Amino acid sequence: MKNWLLNKQANAMPLGLNGYITRGLALFFILLFSYQLWIVLHICWWINFNPSSSAFMEDRLSLIQEKNPDAELKHQWVRYSKISNNLKRAVIASEDAKFLDHEGFDWEGIEKAYKKNIKKGKIVAGGSTISQQLAKNLFLSTKRTPWRKGEEALITVMLENILSKKRILEIYLNVIEWGNGVFGAEAAARHYYKTSAANLTSGQAAKLAAMIPNPRFYDKHSYTAYLERRTATIQARMYQVEVP
């Protein structure tokens, strides 16, 4: 009886600092694991079902609705076969020439971007692949955090291992931003050219691809010398591109 009381008193003693740290770390890792599992389950769901939105789309909608509470995004999902091969080739030529060959990361491209940024003294090139951009758009907010790049890399690995290249490109073309409140290939084609994503010409597709790095700017400034040069460069390259 005496030993039972002593054990009960010992168990009732408040935790020391180490105890709180241990419990805190355990809770952190449980939450971290749960979040990663939530992401994996979403990606598995998207093998056969289309995402209705993305983290980036929700962030943009919130900002737009601060000025106009009734505003809605321009977005309409279209299946892969209803997107012009011109646009598929143009986007790959512009954003990720090694898309079909890499496993999520273009290390040579990242190295080139790093050297270019060092030379210019500021960030002028990203080196992100289509898979990395999709990971960021689908799950990550626009807020800069210390762990954001690490999370982006982990989600990229998940996307590449769960989805096919064709599915990654299909989702990417349907969720990326192409103007102020304009998301996806169908909305972009109708917004800029009054046509469908299926009927985009090579020149139209090349210009849409050239807009991707700064879509809201080009939505307002659709004719700049740089944009025209970039469009011509992409159009010249796109015929060498294979699509999944």
Secondary structure, DSSP 8 states (H G I E B T S, - for coil): -HHHHHHHHHHHS---HHHHHHHHHHHHHHHHHHHHHHHHHHHHHTTTS--S--HHHHHHHHHHHHH-TT---EE----GGGS-HHHHHHHHHHH-TTTTTSSS--HHHHHHHHHHHHHHTS-------HHHHHHHHHH--SS--TTHHHHHHHHHHHHHHHS-HHHHHHHHHHHSEEETTEESHHHHHHHHHSS-GGG--HHHHHHHHHHTTSHHHHHH----HHHHHHHHHHHHHGGG----
